[in-house]
Amino acid sequence: MRHAEEIKESVDIELILADTIRIASDDAVINYARAAAAVRGATNVKLIATKIDVSFQIRMAVRALTDQSLTRNQLDQCTGFPYDQIKEMICEAENEHNRADEEDDLQAKDLISKYILYLQRHLKQAKVIERSKNIDEELSAKFPTQARTDNPEVLHASASNYMDRTKKAHLRFIEQPELPPELTGLPSIRQFLFSLPAQRNLREYEVHLAVTIPSFIEKIRRAIADSDRDTGFRDLAEQFDTIRHEFIKQLRSETKSAFGNLSKNGIARVRADIDAYKQQLDGKISKQWLTVPGPAFKKIVNFKGVVAKGASKARGLDMGCNWNKEIADILAPGFNKWLRFQSRNMRDMSLALSQALDQAHLQTMIMMDNSSANLVVIDKAKKKWQNIHPKMQAKLQVLMKKIEKLHKRFFYWAIMQDARENNLAAHVMDSIFDDVFSSEPATKEITTGKNKGKKRFVMSKVAHQKGKLLGLTISAKPHLVENLIDQFQMQFDQYLNNYVDEHFEDASKLLEGFSETLRKQAPVDYIITPVGETMRRELENLVPTLLEKSQQLRDLLPVVIKEDDDAQFPTIGACAEDAIETVGELFERISKRKRKGEASTPRVRIKKEE
């Protein structure tokens, strides 16, 4: 279960399959759907009711009967519109069939038989449609939102009928399944899956059309134009490498430090009420956990604090128990404060990192302006660098979204959202429960009586284990509450640092690729033969055609509307060489401006015309 929950954290779309008979009544299915909708949004969650054509049976009936299709007897019991009308038509058709049988009219008999079969199929389809609507209404009442459009969509499926439709190229009328393809639900599911936005593939297409193909055409142009061959590209690449290595190293360190400070300040919100949490947990353990009867206590410890309802007949466990959830409920208010603090500062941190990248961008432009390369080389290098800067900003936004998801993930991990098995309390308490369960009191030798020479415990094993639990939680140094908070911060910081390292490794590869692009612009000395001159003339005639086709391909891409956030673009003076700010300083300046209310005032940019 924990492994499955970790996998689910990495997906965007979740399909929840459940049998038609139990989908609207099983609490597990509803809880899964609610949890998925809360994390991913209702539009990204689909409930699939399987075996929509299967017979409904009373829950106490034989289990094997639930896999049978709707029988003629069950369909005959359906009343109201349109069942009465269809059954009346079936009755009339059967009378006509009997009349044709008496008159030995084989052609009419065969035609009426097919008509009766058609009506019977239509009767079952009406029942399937009614059942689907009833399930939709039952499920809509299970979710707290008022509008049905905010609830996960329900897809009703019958794979057996769909497979019967596709197993042969042509099916005779009598062999056709009772449900048409559109009622089996499979086409709707296939259409939904095929319509999912393949963003990764789309980005690869965009990079190929916007970068790879223009780069290829640019190489052709350089091959046919001797004036573009200059050694200044190599000089620019060497100067850029000098800036690049120092930039990545410094910005990685500043980013980790800034996020580290946020993490410390966030966890301080939890530690502010640590004495109250300790007092609540001490009372919970000493007055409730340690007063549990011996058999129930051993059962709970053996099951690592979680005993499902009905899993044990021990006194006190009639309704089950979940000690991990009790711990999580005590600490939940503190982690709520932590999440609010982190969410409140994420936008400021995003702006600070964005402005840090803008500073690096302007530094690179200044380096190119001060280079000894000619103007043609500098202009081409700037154009290529202009494509790198938006990619760096896009990668930064991806990092921030991953960190925001990390905040929610750890928050749900700490408070045991939807009673998930993988949680903070279980992470700490599992080893404690193991130590308690395996511990035994000291023994002493019996000196008198018939058991002389044998050993026995100096105290009750249950009493010893309760004392062990007390020593590992309340009396432990550090206290259990402190241990839980420390583990939370350690795990969160570890994941956060891994995300930052992955981001900067990716960014370093992107900058390294730009450096390699500049180096490839450097000329290679060789003598052009007559064959080479002929090839160059042919390539020169081909360039307009390639440019036209390249533009046609780019026009096929979907239009992406980008929001212009003026706050992300600092002034040139703010990023001058003598005024470079660290990520921490940028974050503090943005936060301070927001606290003073300056962030609500839009900044107007005026374009002057000469």
N, C-alpha and C positions, 0 to 999 in steps of 0.2 A: 504493500500500500504506500509506503513512504517513497519507494522508487517510482511508482506510478505518479504520485503527486509531484515529484521533481520533474518528471517528463512533461506533465501537463503545464508546468510553468512556462515552457518554451514554445508553446503552440499559440496560434491566434484564433483558430476555429475549433470548436468542440462539438462532436456529434455524440449524443447520448441515446443508445439503443435500449429498448425495453419491450417486453412482450405486451401486446395489446391488452391482455387480461389484467395486468398488474401495473400498467404505466401510470394510471391516475390514482391508484390507491397505495402504492408502495412509497413509504416515506423516504427510502434511500434514493430513489430516482428523483423525487422532488428536491431533496437536499442537494444532490449533485447538480441539478439544473439551476437552483438558486445560487449556489456557490459559483458556478461557471458564468452565469449572467452578471453577477456582481463584479467579477474580475474582468471579463471580456466584453460585456455588453450583450444585451438580449439578441441583437442582430447577428452576433457571431456564435450563437448557440442554437443548435437544432435538436429537437426531440424526435426520434424516429420510433413510431409504434409498429413493431413487426407483427406479422401474421394477422393482418386486419381481417382476413376472411375466415379465421379460425373460430370454432364454436365457443360461445360463452358458456361456462359451466359454473355452478355454485362451488365456492372454494373448498367445501368439504367433499366434493365428488372425487371420483377416482382420477388420479393425475393423468393417466393415459388418455382419458376422454378429451382433455383440453387440446390435444393436437388434431382432433377431427375437424373436418370442414363443417360449415353450417348444413344441417340436414334438412330434408324436405319437411319433416315434422315440425322442426323449429321455425322454419319460414312460414308454415301454415298458421302458426300461432300469432304471427304479426298481424295487427289490425290497424285500421285507419288508412288515410291517404298516404301513398298510392297503392298500399298492399291490397286493399279490398278490390280496387279496380283491376289490378293485374290478376288477382286470383279469379275474379269473375271472367276475365278474358281467357284464362287457362281452362276454366270449366267449360266455357263455350267451345273452345278449340278441341277439348277432349270429346265432347259430344259429336262434333263434326268428324273427328277421327274414328269414332265408333260407327257413325253412319257410313263413312267411306269404306270401313272394314267389312260392313255387311254387304255393300254393293260391289266389293272386290275392285274398287277404284284405286289401283296401286300408286298411280301418279299423284292423286289428291292425298292419299294416305301418307306418302313420303313427304309431301310439301307441308302438310299439317303437323307431322311429327317434328319437323325442323322448326316450325312456328312455335310449337309448345316448348321445345328446348330453348328457343330464343326468349320466350316469356319467363321461363324459370330462371334463366340467367339474369334477366332484367330484374326479377324479384330479389335475387340475391344481391345484385348491385345496389338496389334501393336500400337494403338492410345495411350494407357496408357503408354507404354514404351517410345514413342516419347514425350509425355507430361512430363514425369519424366525427360528426358534428357534436355528438354527446361527449366524446372524449375531449374535444377541444374546449367545450364549456366547463367540464370538470377541472381540466388543467388550468384554465384561466382563473378559476377561483382559488387556486393554490398559490398564486403569486400576488405580492402586495400591491403592485402597480394598478392604477385605475384604468389606463388605456390598454386594450388588448394588443395594440401595436408594440407596446413596450415589453411584451412577454415573448419568450422563445417560440419560434415557429414550430408547429408539430407537422411532421410528414408521416403519412400512413402508408405502410409498405406491405406488399405480399410478394416475396422473392420467388415463391414456387410458381405462381401464376405468370410472372414475368419470364422465368426460365422456360416455362412451357411454350410461351410465345416465340422464344428465340431459338429453341432447340432444332427446329426444322425451317427450311426456306419457305415451305408452303404447308399450311395446315388445312385439312378438310374441316368443314363446318362442324361436324359432330365431334372432332378432336380438339376444337378450340377451347381454351380455358374459360372459366366463367367471368373473369374480370378482364376488361380491355386494358391495354398497356397504361393508359393515363390513370386508371384507378389502382394500379399496382404500386404507385408511388415511386418506382425506380426511375422513370424518366425525370421526375422532379428532383430527385437526389442527384442524378447524373448532371442535370442542368445546373444545379447549385454548385457542385464541385468544379465543373468546367468553367463556371463564371467567376470563380475566386480570383482576386487580383494577384497575379504572379509578380509581385514587386521585384523580386530578385532577378527574374528573367527580364522584366522591363528595364531595370537599371543596366543590365548587361547590354541590352539593345541600345539604350541611350548612350552608353559609353562607346559602343562600337560605331554608332552613327555619328556621334558628336566629337569623338576623339580619334578612334582608330582609322576610320576612312579619311577624314581630313588630314591626318598625319601621313597616310599613304599618298594622298594627292600632293601634299607638300613635298614629300621626298621626290616625286616625279618632277615637280617644278624645279627643285634644286638641281636635279640631274640634268635638266635641259637649259638652265640659266647659270652661266659662269659667274655672274655678278654676285650671286648669293653665297659664293664659297669664300668663307672668311674664317680666320683662326680665332676671332673674338668669342665665339661660342665656347671654346674650350676654356678660355680665361674666365668667362662668366661662371662656368660650371665649377671651376676650382674655388672661386670666391664664394659661390653659393654653398658648397660643401662645408666651408669654414663656418658659415652662419648656421647651416642646418644642424650639424652635430651639437653645437652649443645650445641652440634653440630647443631641440627635442629634450635634451638632458635637463635644462633649466625649467622648461614648462612642465615636464613630468613631475619634477620635484615640487614645484609650486602648487600644482594641481593636487597632488597627494597631501601636501601640507594643509591646503585650504579645506579639502574634504575631511581630513583628519580633525581639524578644528571644529567643523560642523558636527562631526560625529561625537566629539567630546561634549560640545555644548548641548547637543540633543539628548545624550544619555544623562547629562546633568539634570534635565527635567525629570527623569525617572528617579534619580538618586535623591532629589529634593524631598520626597516623601518616603524615603526608605525606612525610617523608624516606624511609620504607620503600617507599612507593609509587613515589617518584621513582627509587629504586635499582632496583626491579624493572622499571620501564618503561625505564630507561636500558639495562639489560642486554638486555631484549627487543628494543629497536630496534637497538642497536649489534651485538649478537651474532647476531641472527636476521634481522631485516628487511633490514639493510644488507648481509648476506652472501648474499641471494637472487640467483641469476643474472640478468643484464641483461634478457633477454626476459621472464622471469617478473616481474621488478620493474616493468617498464613496463606489463605487463598488469594487475598489481595496482593500480598507481597510476591507470591509466586507468579501472578499474572501482571506484574510490574505496574500495579496501581489501577488497572482498568479491568473491571469485571462487568460483562454485559448483563442486561436484565434477563433473568431466567437461566444464566449459566451456572449458578451455584444455589444449592438449597440451604447453605449455611445461614444461621440466624443473623439477621442484619443485612443480608445481601439479596433480599427479595426483589428489590428494585434495582439491583446492581450498584455500581459506584465508579467514579472516575476521579481519582485523586489528582491526576495531572490537570484536569479541567478546573478543579477547585483552586489549584495554584495559579493557573492562568487567569482566572477571574479576579483574583486578588491583585495581580500586577497589571491588569488591563487598563485601568485609568492612567497609570504612568506611561505605558506604551502609546496610549492615545495622544498624550502630550508630545511624546517623541515624534510621532508621525506628523502631527500638525506643525511642529517646529521644522522638520525636514521639508515638508511640502511648501511651507511659507518661504523658505530660503532657496529653493531650487531655481526659481526664475532669476533671482539675483546672481546666483552662481553661474547660470547659463550665460547671462549678459557679461559677467566678468570674464569668463573664458572666451567668449566671442570677441570681446574687445582686446584680449591678449593676442588672439590670432590676427586681429586687424593691425595691432602694433607690429607683429612679425611681418605681415604683408607689406606695410609701409616701409619697414626697414629694408626688405628685399628690393622694393622699388627704388629706394634711395641708393642702395648698393649698385643697382643697374645704371642709375643716372650718373653715378660717380665713376663708372667703369671706363676703361680706356678703349673699349670696343667702339666700332663705328655706329652711327645712328641707325642704320638698317638692321644691324645685329641686335642692338638694344631694343628696338621697336618689336622685332619678332620674338625676342625673349620675353618681353613684357606681355605680349598677347598670349603666349603659352602659359605664363605664370597666372594670368587672369583666369584661366580655366582651373588652376589648382586651388586658388583661394576659396571658391564656392564649394569645392569638394571637401576641403578641410572643415568648413563651417557645417556642411551636411553631416560629416562623420561626427562632429561635436554634438549635433542635435540627436543623433542616434545614441551616443553615449549617455546623454542626459535622460533620454527616454528609458534606456536600460536601467539607469540608476533609480528613476522614479518607480519602475516596476519592482526593483530590488527593495525599495522602501516598503511597498505594499506586501511583497512576499514575506519579508521578515516580520512585518506587523502581524500578518495572519499567522505566521509561524509562532509568534510569541503568545497571541491571545487564543490560539486553537480555534481559528475560524471554522465553523461547520464541523467541529469535533474531529479535525484532521489528525491522523495518526502521527504524522511527522510534525513535531512541535518542540518548542524550547524546553518545556517541563520534562517531556520524555527524554530529550537529549541529555539532561542532567540527572534525572531521577532513575533512569534505567540501571546505571551502575550502582547507585545507592541501594535500590531494591535487590540487586544481585548480591551485594555484600551482606545485606540484612538476612536474606533467605539462606545464604550459605554459612552464616555465623552460628556457632554453638557455644554454650557456656562452658566454663571450666568443669573438670571432673575430679572426683575424689574416690579413694578406695574404701570399700565397705569393710569394717574390721570385725563386725559381729554378725550373728545370725546365719541363716542358711545361704545367704548370698555373699558370705565372707570371701574377700579377694576380688570381687567384681567391682567395676567402677560405675559411678552414677553421676549425673549432673548436680552441681552444687545449687542450682536454681532452675526454675521452669524455663524451658527453651523459648516459649512465647514471651515470657517476661524479659529474658535476655535479648531477644530480637527487638522488642519494643524499646528497650534501653539503647540498643545499637542504632535504631532509627532516630531516636532522640539525639544521640551523639553525632550522627552524620548530618543532621538538619539544623536543629535549634542551637545545639551546643557547639557546632562545628566552627572552625576558624578558617576561612570566612563563613559567615552565616549563609544559609541556603539562599536567601533573597539576594545577597551580594554575589553569590556564586552564579545565580541565574542571570543577573544583570551583566556580570563580567563575561559570561559565555556569550550572551547576546551581542555585546559590543565586539568581542574578539571575532566571532563568526562574521558579523556584518563588515567589519573593517577588512577582513581577509577577502571576502567577495568583492568589496568595493575596490581594493587595490588591484585585484586581478582584472577587473573591468577596465581600470585606468591603464594598466600595463598593456592589455590587449589593444586598447584604443591607440596608444602612442606607438606601438609596434606597427599597427596598420598605417598610421599617419607617417611614420618614418619610411615605410616602403613607398608610399605615395610621393614623398619628397625625393627619395632616392630615384624613383622613376623619372621625375622631372630633371634631375641632374643627369641621368643617362640620356634623356632626350636632348639636352643641350650638347652633350659630348658627341652625340651622333650627327650633329649639324656640322662638325668639323670636317674639312675637306680631306680627301685622299688623293695624293699626287699620282697621276697616271697619264699616259698619252692616249688621246682620243683617236681611234682608227676611223677610216671611212665607213665601216659597218656601224660603228657607234654613232657617227653623225647621222646616218640614215635612221637608226632607231630613235634618236632624240627628236628628229623631225616628226616621225610618226607619233611619238608620245605627245609632242606639243599639240598636234592636231586632235589627239584623244582627250586632252585635259578638259575642254569645255563640255564634252559629253559626260565625263566622269563627275564634273561639278553639278551638272543638271540632274543626273541620277541620284547623286548624294543628297541634293536638296529635296527631291521627290520622296526619298526614303525618310528624311527627317520630318517631312510634312505628314507622314502617316502616323507619327507618334502622337499620343493623346496630349492635349494642352494641359499644362500644370500651372495653376494660379498660385503665385507666391505672394505671401503677405509681406509688406514693407514695414519693417519695424525700425523706425528711426533711432530708437534708443540703442540699437546694436552697433551703430556707426559713430565712432568718436571723431572729434575734429582732428585735423592734421597736426595742430600744435600739441594736442594731448599725447601724440605718439611720436613726437620728435625724438631725435637721438639722445637729447639731454633730459628727457622727461619720461623714460620708460617706467611703467608701473608693474609691480608683480600682481599675480592673480589675487593674492590676499588683499593687497591695497585697492585693487579694482573692486573687489567684492565689498570691502568696507565703505568705499566711496558711494557705490550704488545703493547699499543698504541705508547709509546715512541720508542720502538724498531722498529715499523713499520715506524714511521716518519723518523728515521735515515736510513731506508733502510735495516735493518738487517733481516727483515722478508722474504726478497726475497732469502736469502742464505739458502739452505737446510742444515739441521743438520744431520751429519752422525753418526750413532750408530755402534760401533765396538764391536763385540762379541769376547771376549778373551777365548781361550780354555786352560785349565790347563792340 
